[in-house]
Amino acid sequence: MDSFIKSIRHRMFMNKIELKEIILDQNRERKEEKLIEREVFSKIKDYAKNRFVIIISGIRRSGKSTLLSQIKNKYPGYYLNFDDDRLVNFKLENFQILYETLIEIYGEKNNFYFDEIQNIAGWERFVRRLHDEREKVFVTGSNASMLSRELGTHLTGRHLEMNLFPFSFREFLNFKEFSINKKSIYLTKEKAKIKKYFEEYLLEGGLPEYLKTNNKEYLKTLYDNILYRDIIVRYKLSNEKIIKELVYLAVTNIAKEISFNSMKKLLGFGSSTTVKEYFSYLENSFLIFLVPKFDYSLKKQVYSNKKVYVIDNGLAVNLGFRFSKDSGKLLENLVFVELKRKGREIFYYSNKHECDFVIRDKMKIKEAIQVCYEFNEENKKREIEGLVEAMENFKLKNGLILTYDQNEEFIFKKKNIKVISVWKWLLEE
């Protein structure tokens, strides 16, 4: 009878010895590699001092674990990565055993670092308890919906969120060991190197592991992990083929308008509502984003066509979705990701003419931006008309046209328009 009870308890609770082995294995010292300090790291000092639970979210393999490790090096504490097959049976009730085991191994500490914690149902209850005990908790996750839903239930008003994106262009240059300062963009040799690196960044993107290996199979594996683990399994989707076709169409059409209804007809979905839900799954996994058309009517905004963008140009280029080098669309995608990284509220404008991005701050549109690979006689009229119409509509004095490598400034209809190369815009303070 005793052995039967022990057997049941073993199935219910993780064995403490097994848990200790996993903890020690994950925390053992490994060969040091050069780590790129992420731009968000500058916020950590303030974040570490406050009492909030810090949530770091972003696409898989964007560097969340590395960032967590860097924070832990500065503010030592307990660490565990739940994206580990040996923790597949870890349950909510195992957190107490985990807590005891961590104290046994390392003594008492006040900082907790949990990687991909959303894999454990009910995790927010344990984190809430730690918060109530005045412990500092950092957690990472790769699914926005799961995190926000769970946080909203038990950690409302007790957490701060940070989104981590693939490398910015500054971080990319740092990765390439290219040192940049305020004079670099004006010096001929330095500028030539920056432009060379920008061409690489435009096509390769900023996923750290891919940049280290340049192995296209890595991107395929990453995509499969996102598709299966973060979408198909998490949302219990039975039709694998249709979600793959949806992603294929979306990535093929980056920086273009799409409608849920046309996608429904094209792919054979039962309803456009289902298409909308599937896109929400893709957005929650940080793979694909939809930008709405700006309208003062929320209803019209919801039902309007959306423009589609991808989290990283490397994924867009290398997964077999691009039939040709569409530099203009890739450039626009790059600008979108940077605006998203900066936390901007992004829309597109469309009336008689079109403007790629209009940026809202609180209740007002504050910026209008056009993106084109080259600003020339063929497209000049179209680009200016779209930008100026948006500027007039939102009463803006200044407008911006971002190009691959052109810089000028002019007045049109009493509006000040700057043309700036994207690489220079990306390096602005």
C-alpha positions as CSV (number, residue, x, y, z in Angstrom):
1,M,0.0,0.0,0.0
2,D,2.8,2.4,0.9
3,S,4.6,1.8,-2.4
4,F,1.3,2.5,-4.2
5,I,0.8,5.8,-2.4
6,K,4.4,6.7,-3.2
7,S,3.9,5.9,-6.8
8,I,0.8,8.1,-7.0
9,R,2.7,11.0,-5.2
10,H,5.6,10.6,-7.7
11,R,3.2,11.0,-10.6
12,M,1.6,14.1,-9.0
13,F,4.8,15.8,-7.8
14,M,8.1,16.0,-9.6
15,N,10.9,14.1,-7.8
16,K,13.0,16.5,-5.9
17,I,16.2,14.8,-7.0
18,E,15.2,15.1,-10.6
19,L,14.3,18.7,-10.1
20,K,17.6,19.4,-8.4
21,E,19.5,17.8,-11.4
22,I,17.6,20.1,-13.9
23,I,18.3,23.2,-11.8
24,L,22.0,22.5,-11.5
25,D,22.3,21.5,-15.1
26,Q,20.6,24.7,-16.3
27,N,22.7,26.9,-14.0
28,R,26.1,25.4,-14.6
29,E,28.7,27.7,-15.9
30,R,29.1,27.4,-19.7
31,K,31.7,28.7,-22.0
32,E,31.4,32.5,-22.1
33,E,30.4,33.9,-25.5
34,K,30.2,37.5,-26.5
35,L,26.8,38.8,-25.5
36,I,25.3,41.8,-27.2
37,E,23.8,44.2,-24.7
38,R,20.3,44.9,-25.8
39,E,19.0,48.5,-25.9
40,V,16.2,47.6,-23.5
41,F,18.9,46.7,-20.9
42,S,19.2,50.4,-20.1
43,K,15.7,50.3,-18.5
44,I,16.6,47.4,-16.3
45,K,18.1,49.4,-13.5
46,D,14.8,51.2,-12.9
47,Y,12.8,48.0,-13.4
48,A,15.0,46.1,-10.9
49,K,14.3,48.7,-8.2
50,N,10.5,48.7,-8.3
51,R,8.2,46.1,-6.9
52,F,6.5,45.1,-10.1
53,V,6.7,41.7,-11.7
54,I,8.6,42.2,-15.0
55,I,7.3,40.4,-18.1
56,I,9.7,40.1,-21.0
57,S,7.8,38.8,-24.1
58,G,8.7,38.3,-27.7
59,I,9.1,35.8,-30.6
60,R,11.0,32.6,-29.9
61,R,14.8,33.0,-30.2
62,S,14.7,36.8,-30.1
63,G,17.2,36.7,-27.2
64,K,14.9,36.7,-24.2
65,S,16.9,34.0,-22.4
66,T,20.1,35.8,-23.0
67,L,18.6,39.1,-21.7
68,L,17.4,37.3,-18.6
69,S,20.9,35.9,-18.1
70,Q,22.4,39.3,-18.4
71,I,20.0,40.7,-15.9
72,K,20.7,37.8,-13.5
73,N,24.4,38.5,-13.8
74,K,23.8,42.0,-12.6
75,Y,21.2,41.1,-10.0
76,P,21.9,37.5,-8.9
77,G,19.0,35.2,-8.1
78,Y,17.3,31.9,-8.9
79,Y,16.8,30.8,-12.5
80,L,14.8,28.1,-14.3
81,N,13.9,27.7,-17.9
82,F,10.5,25.9,-18.3
83,D,11.1,25.3,-22.1
84,D,12.8,22.1,-21.1
85,D,11.5,18.6,-22.1
86,R,12.4,17.3,-18.6
87,L,9.8,19.7,-17.1
88,V,7.0,18.5,-19.3
89,N,5.2,17.1,-16.3
90,F,5.8,20.1,-14.1
91,K,2.5,21.3,-12.5
92,L,1.3,24.3,-10.5
93,E,1.7,22.2,-7.2
94,N,5.4,21.6,-8.0
95,F,6.3,25.3,-7.6
96,Q,6.5,24.9,-3.8
97,I,8.9,22.0,-4.2
98,L,10.8,24.1,-6.7
99,Y,11.0,27.0,-4.2
100,E,12.3,24.7,-1.4
101,T,14.8,23.1,-3.7
102,L,16.2,26.4,-4.9
103,I,16.7,27.5,-1.3
104,E,18.4,24.2,-0.5
105,I,20.9,24.6,-3.3
106,Y,21.6,28.3,-3.3
107,G,20.4,29.6,0.1
108,E,17.9,32.5,0.3
109,K,17.7,35.0,-2.6
110,N,15.2,37.7,-3.5
111,N,15.3,37.6,-7.3
112,F,13.5,35.0,-9.4
113,Y,14.1,34.5,-13.1
114,F,11.7,32.2,-14.9
115,D,12.1,31.5,-18.7
116,E,9.0,30.6,-20.9
117,I,6.9,30.2,-17.8
118,Q,3.6,30.3,-19.7
119,N,4.2,26.6,-20.4
120,I,3.0,25.9,-16.9
121,A,-0.8,26.3,-16.3
122,G,-1.5,28.5,-13.3
123,W,2.0,29.9,-13.1
124,E,0.7,33.4,-12.3
125,R,-0.6,32.2,-8.9
126,F,2.9,31.3,-7.7
127,V,4.3,34.5,-9.1
128,R,1.6,36.5,-7.3
129,R,2.6,34.7,-4.1
130,L,6.2,35.7,-4.6
131,H,5.2,39.3,-5.3
132,D,3.1,39.4,-2.1
133,E,6.1,38.1,-0.2
134,R,8.0,41.2,-1.7
135,E,10.3,39.1,-3.9
136,K,11.4,40.4,-7.3
137,V,10.3,38.3,-10.3
138,F,11.3,38.5,-14.0
139,V,9.5,36.1,-16.4
140,T,9.7,35.6,-20.1
141,G,7.2,34.2,-22.5
142,S,6.6,33.8,-26.3
143,N,2.8,34.1,-26.4
144,A,1.2,37.6,-25.8
145,S,-2.3,36.3,-25.4
146,M,-1.5,33.7,-22.8
147,L,0.6,36.1,-20.8
148,S,-1.9,39.0,-20.9
149,R,-4.9,36.8,-20.0
150,E,-3.1,35.2,-17.0
151,L,-1.7,38.5,-15.9
152,G,-5.0,40.2,-16.1
153,T,-6.5,37.7,-13.8
154,H,-4.0,37.6,-10.9
155,L,-1.4,40.3,-11.5
156,T,-3.4,43.4,-12.6
157,G,-1.5,46.5,-11.5
158,R,1.4,44.4,-10.3
159,H,3.4,44.0,-13.5
160,L,5.3,45.8,-16.2
161,E,5.7,44.5,-19.7
162,M,8.8,44.7,-22.0
163,N,8.7,43.5,-25.6
164,L,11.9,42.1,-27.0
165,F,12.4,42.2,-30.7
166,P,15.1,40.8,-32.9
167,F,18.2,43.0,-33.1
168,S,17.8,46.6,-34.0
169,F,20.2,48.0,-36.6
170,R,22.3,49.4,-33.8
171,E,22.4,46.0,-32.1
172,F,23.2,44.4,-35.5
173,L,26.2,46.7,-35.9
174,N,27.3,45.9,-32.4
175,F,27.0,42.2,-33.3
176,K,29.2,42.8,-36.3
177,E,31.7,44.5,-33.9
178,F,31.3,47.8,-35.8
179,S,31.6,50.7,-33.4
180,I,29.5,53.7,-34.2
181,N,29.4,57.3,-33.0
182,K,27.7,60.6,-34.0
183,K,30.4,61.3,-36.6
184,S,30.2,57.9,-38.3
185,I,27.3,58.7,-40.7
186,Y,29.3,61.7,-42.1
187,L,32.7,60.0,-42.6
188,T,33.1,58.5,-46.1
189,K,34.7,55.2,-45.1
190,E,32.5,54.7,-42.1
191,K,29.4,55.5,-44.0
192,A,30.3,53.0,-46.7
193,K,30.6,50.3,-44.1
194,I,27.3,51.2,-42.5
195,K,25.6,51.0,-45.8
196,K,27.1,47.6,-46.5
197,Y,25.9,46.3,-43.2
198,F,22.5,47.8,-43.8
199,E,22.2,45.8,-47.0
200,E,22.9,42.7,-45.0
201,Y,20.5,43.7,-42.3
202,L,17.7,44.4,-44.8
203,L,18.0,40.8,-46.1
204,E,19.2,38.8,-43.1
205,G,17.1,40.5,-40.3
206,G,18.1,40.5,-36.7
207,L,17.5,37.0,-35.2
208,P,20.7,36.4,-33.1
209,E,21.2,32.7,-33.6
210,Y,20.6,32.9,-37.3
211,L,23.1,35.7,-37.6
212,K,25.7,33.5,-35.8
213,T,25.2,30.5,-38.1
214,N,23.7,31.9,-41.4
215,N,22.0,28.5,-41.5
216,K,18.7,28.7,-43.4
217,E,17.6,25.4,-41.8
218,Y,17.7,27.2,-38.4
219,L,15.0,29.6,-39.6
220,K,12.9,26.7,-40.9
221,T,13.2,25.0,-37.6
222,L,12.3,28.2,-35.7
223,Y,9.2,28.7,-38.0
224,D,8.1,25.1,-37.4
225,N,8.4,25.5,-33.6
226,I,6.4,28.7,-33.7
227,L,3.8,27.1,-36.0
228,Y,3.4,23.9,-34.1
229,R,4.2,24.7,-30.5
230,D,2.9,28.2,-30.2
231,I,-0.1,28.0,-32.5
232,I,-1.3,24.5,-33.6
233,V,-0.8,22.8,-30.3
234,R,-1.6,25.7,-28.0
235,Y,-4.9,26.5,-29.8
236,K,-5.7,22.9,-30.6
237,L,-6.0,23.5,-34.4
238,S,-6.9,20.4,-36.4
239,N,-6.2,21.7,-39.9
240,E,-2.4,22.1,-40.2
241,K,-2.6,22.7,-43.9
242,I,-4.8,25.8,-43.8
243,I,-2.8,27.6,-41.2
244,K,0.4,27.0,-43.2
245,E,-1.3,28.4,-46.3
246,L,-2.5,31.4,-44.4
247,V,1.1,32.1,-43.2
248,Y,2.3,31.6,-46.8
249,L,-0.1,34.1,-48.2
250,A,0.5,36.6,-45.4
251,V,4.3,36.6,-45.7
252,T,4.1,36.7,-49.5
253,N,2.0,39.8,-49.2
254,I,4.1,41.8,-46.7
255,A,3.4,45.5,-46.7
256,K,0.2,45.0,-48.8
257,E,-3.5,45.2,-48.0
258,I,-5.4,42.0,-47.2
259,S,-9.0,41.4,-46.3
260,F,-10.3,38.6,-44.1
261,N,-13.1,37.9,-46.5
262,S,-10.8,37.4,-49.5
263,M,-8.6,35.1,-47.4
264,K,-11.7,33.1,-46.5
265,K,-12.7,32.6,-50.1
266,L,-9.1,31.9,-51.2
267,L,-8.3,29.3,-48.6
268,G,-11.8,27.9,-47.9
269,F,-12.3,29.0,-44.3
270,G,-15.8,28.6,-42.9
271,S,-16.0,32.3,-42.1
272,S,-14.0,35.5,-42.1
273,T,-14.2,35.5,-38.3
274,T,-12.1,32.3,-38.3
275,V,-9.5,34.0,-40.5
276,K,-9.5,36.9,-38.0
277,E,-9.0,34.4,-35.1
278,Y,-6.1,32.7,-36.9
279,F,-4.4,36.0,-37.5
280,S,-4.8,36.8,-33.8
281,Y,-2.9,33.5,-33.1
282,L,-0.1,34.6,-35.4
283,E,0.1,38.0,-33.8
284,N,0.1,36.5,-30.3
285,S,3.1,34.4,-31.3
286,F,4.8,37.7,-32.5
287,L,5.3,36.2,-36.0
288,I,2.9,38.4,-38.1
289,F,1.3,41.7,-37.4
290,L,-1.7,43.5,-38.9
291,V,-1.9,47.2,-39.2
292,P,-5.5,48.7,-39.5
293,K,-6.5,51.6,-41.7
294,F,-7.0,54.8,-39.6
295,D,-10.6,55.9,-39.2
296,Y,-12.3,58.0,-36.6
297,S,-15.0,55.4,-36.6
298,L,-13.8,52.4,-34.6
299,K,-16.4,50.2,-36.4
300,K,-15.0,51.1,-39.8
301,Q,-11.5,50.7,-38.5
302,V,-12.3,47.1,-37.4
303,Y,-13.9,46.1,-40.7
304,S,-11.4,47.8,-43.0
305,N,-8.6,46.0,-44.9
306,K,-5.4,45.4,-42.9
307,K,-1.8,45.7,-44.0
308,V,0.4,42.7,-43.1
309,Y,4.0,42.7,-41.7
310,V,6.5,40.1,-40.5
311,I,8.6,40.3,-37.3
312,D,11.9,39.8,-39.1
313,N,13.1,40.3,-42.7
314,G,15.3,37.2,-42.4
315,L,12.2,35.1,-41.9
316,A,10.4,36.8,-44.8
317,V,13.3,36.3,-47.2
318,N,14.6,32.8,-46.3
319,L,11.5,30.7,-45.7
320,G,10.7,30.3,-49.4
321,F,7.9,32.9,-49.4
322,R,9.8,35.4,-51.5
323,F,9.9,34.7,-55.2
324,S,12.0,37.8,-56.0
325,K,14.0,40.4,-54.2
326,D,11.2,42.9,-53.4
327,S,13.4,45.5,-51.7
328,G,10.7,48.2,-51.4
329,K,8.4,45.9,-49.4
330,L,11.3,44.6,-47.3
331,L,12.3,48.2,-46.6
332,E,8.8,49.0,-45.5
333,N,8.6,45.9,-43.3
334,L,11.9,47.0,-41.7
335,V,10.4,50.4,-40.9
336,F,7.3,48.9,-39.4
337,V,9.3,46.6,-37.1
338,E,11.3,49.6,-35.9
339,L,8.2,51.6,-35.2
340,K,6.7,48.6,-33.4
341,R,10.0,48.3,-31.4
342,K,9.6,51.9,-30.3
343,G,6.1,51.2,-29.1
344,R,4.4,53.4,-31.6
345,E,0.6,53.1,-32.3
346,I,0.6,52.4,-36.0
347,F,-2.0,52.8,-38.7
348,Y,-2.0,53.2,-42.5
349,Y,-3.9,56.0,-44.3
350,S,-6.0,55.6,-47.4
351,N,-8.5,57.9,-49.0
352,K,-8.0,59.4,-52.5
353,H,-4.3,58.6,-52.0
354,E,-2.3,56.4,-49.6
355,C,0.3,56.9,-46.9
356,D,2.2,53.9,-45.5
357,F,2.2,54.9,-41.8
358,V,0.4,57.4,-39.6
359,I,1.4,57.3,-36.0
360,R,-1.1,58.1,-33.2
361,D,0.0,59.5,-29.8
362,K,-2.9,59.4,-27.4
363,M,-5.9,60.8,-29.4
364,K,-4.0,62.6,-32.2
365,I,-2.1,61.6,-35.3
366,K,1.4,63.0,-34.8
367,E,3.4,61.6,-37.7
368,A,3.0,60.7,-41.4
369,I,5.6,58.4,-43.1
370,Q,6.0,57.1,-46.6
371,V,8.5,54.4,-47.5
372,C,9.9,53.8,-50.9
373,Y,13.1,52.1,-52.0
374,E,13.9,55.0,-54.4
375,F,12.3,58.4,-54.6
376,N,12.3,59.1,-58.3
377,E,10.4,60.7,-61.2
378,E,8.2,57.6,-61.6
379,N,6.9,57.5,-58.0
380,K,7.5,61.1,-56.8
381,K,4.0,62.4,-57.5
382,R,2.3,59.3,-55.9
383,E,4.5,59.4,-52.8
384,I,4.1,63.1,-52.2
385,E,0.3,63.1,-52.9
386,G,-0.3,60.4,-50.4
387,L,1.9,61.9,-47.7
388,V,0.6,65.5,-48.2
389,E,-3.1,64.3,-48.2
390,A,-2.5,62.6,-44.8
391,M,-0.6,65.7,-43.5
392,E,-3.5,68.0,-44.5
393,N,-6.1,65.6,-43.1
394,F,-4.3,65.5,-39.7
395,K,-3.0,69.1,-39.8
396,L,0.7,68.1,-39.7
397,K,3.4,70.6,-40.7
398,N,6.2,68.0,-41.2
399,G,6.2,64.8,-43.2
400,L,8.8,62.0,-43.7
401,I,9.7,59.9,-46.7
402,L,12.1,57.1,-45.9
403,T,14.2,55.6,-48.8
404,Y,17.1,53.2,-49.2
405,D,19.8,55.9,-49.6
406,Q,18.5,59.4,-50.4
407,N,18.5,62.5,-48.3
408,E,16.9,65.9,-49.0
409,E,14.4,68.4,-47.7
410,F,11.8,70.5,-49.6
411,I,8.6,72.4,-49.2
412,F,5.4,71.3,-50.9
413,K,2.1,73.2,-50.5
414,K,3.6,74.9,-47.4
415,K,4.4,71.5,-45.9
416,N,8.0,70.6,-44.8
417,I,9.0,67.2,-46.2
418,K,12.2,65.4,-45.3
419,V,13.6,62.5,-47.3
420,I,15.9,60.4,-45.2
421,S,17.7,57.1,-45.8
422,V,16.3,54.3,-43.6
423,W,19.8,53.3,-42.3
424,K,20.3,56.9,-41.1
425,W,16.8,57.1,-39.6
426,L,17.4,53.8,-37.7
427,L,20.6,55.3,-36.1
428,E,18.9,58.5,-34.9
429,E,19.0,58.9,-31.1
